[in-house]
Amino acid sequence: MKRLFFLLAFLVASVSAGTIVSVTDISGDGMVHAIAASGQAHWVQITAADTNTTTNCSTTAMSACPRIGDASITTSRGIALLPSAGMFFPNLRADSLGYYNLADIYYLVQTGDKLQIIWGQ
């Protein structure tokens, strides 16, 4: 029982340790960008602003939605985010040794729309 308690305490401390980084709202320009030029994160949360235009992004016109993915995202490739929708990249490992390379996560946002991004280091 004592061993289980210490294991659980270690896991909670490992997952909660770190720094939270938030960036200014990202305004779209219709181009593909990495969320950061360098750096690593244990988890990443990306959300489309609730003020994004539904005329740019609706269930019938997904091509104008903000997109999240790898360097090859386009208006028809990657995860589309409706206004107020988000994408969460969870902690890869409970021991906090796993991480995402921020330069490997890309977004594509049309002019007039915004993304909000936060991650944990």
C-alpha positions in Angstrom: 0.0 0.0 0.0 2.8 2.4 0.9 4.5 1.7 -2.5 1.2 2.5 -4.3 0.9 5.8 -2.5 4.4 6.9 -3.5 3.8 5.8 -7.1 0.6 7.9 -7.2 2.3 10.8 -5.6 5.1 10.6 -8.1 2.7 10.5 -11.1 0.7 13.5 -9.8 3.9 15.5 -9.2 5.3 14.6 -12.6 2.2 15.6 -14.5 1.6 18.8 -12.7 5.2 20.1 -12.8 6.1 22.6 -15.4 5.3 26.0 -16.8 2.2 27.1 -18.7 2.9 29.2 -21.8 0.2 31.2 -23.5 0.6 33.3 -26.7 -1.2 36.3 -28.0 -4.2 35.5 -30.2 -2.9 34.4 -33.6 -4.6 36.4 -36.5 -4.9 34.4 -39.7 -3.2 35.3 -42.9 -4.2 32.3 -45.1 -0.7 30.8 -44.8 0.6 27.7 -43.0 2.8 28.4 -39.9 4.3 26.4 -37.1 2.9 27.3 -33.7 6.5 28.1 -32.6 9.9 28.3 -34.2 11.4 25.9 -31.6 10.7 24.5 -28.2 8.9 21.5 -26.7 5.7 21.0 -24.7 4.3 18.2 -22.7 0.8 19.1 -23.9 -0.8 21.7 -26.3 -4.3 23.2 -26.4 -5.4 25.1 -29.6 -8.8 26.7 -29.8 -10.5 28.6 -32.6 -11.8 32.0 -31.4 -15.6 32.2 -30.8 -15.6 35.3 -32.9 -14.4 33.5 -36.0 -16.9 33.9 -38.9 -19.3 31.0 -39.5 -19.5 32.2 -43.1 -15.8 31.3 -43.4 -16.3 28.0 -41.6 -19.5 26.0 -41.4 -20.4 22.4 -41.6 -20.9 22.9 -45.4 -17.8 25.0 -46.0 -15.1 23.3 -44.0 -12.4 24.5 -46.4 -12.3 27.9 -44.8 -12.0 26.6 -41.2 -8.8 27.0 -39.2 -6.8 23.8 -39.6 -4.3 22.1 -37.4 -1.8 19.4 -38.5 1.6 18.8 -39.9 3.5 20.9 -42.4 1.4 19.5 -45.3 -1.9 21.0 -44.1 -4.1 22.7 -46.6 -7.7 24.0 -46.7 -8.8 20.4 -47.1 -6.2 18.6 -45.0 -5.7 18.6 -41.2 -8.2 19.0 -38.4 -10.8 21.7 -39.1 -11.9 23.8 -36.1 -15.3 25.4 -36.0 -15.6 28.6 -34.0 -15.0 27.8 -30.3 -13.8 24.3 -31.1 -10.4 23.1 -29.9 -7.8 20.5 -30.4 -5.9 19.1 -27.4 -2.6 17.2 -27.7 -2.4 15.4 -24.3 0.6 14.6 -22.2 2.4 11.7 -24.0 3.6 9.9 -20.9 2.6 10.0 -17.3 6.3 10.4 -16.2 6.5 13.8 -18.2 9.4 12.5 -20.3 7.3 12.7 -23.5 6.9 16.0 -25.4 5.8 17.6 -28.6 8.2 19.6 -30.8 6.3 22.9 -31.2 7.9 23.4 -34.6 6.2 20.3 -35.9 2.6 21.4 -35.1 1.2 23.7 -37.8 -1.9 25.9 -38.3 -3.6 27.5 -41.2 -6.0 30.3 -40.4 -7.9 32.5 -42.9 -7.7 36.3 -42.8 -10.1 37.6 -40.2 -10.1 34.5 -38.0 -8.0 33.8 -34.9 -6.5 30.9 -32.9 -5.7 30.8 -29.2 -2.8 28.6 -28.1 -1.5 27.5 -24.8 1.0 24.7 -23.8 2.7 23.2 -20.8 6.5 22.8 -20.6 
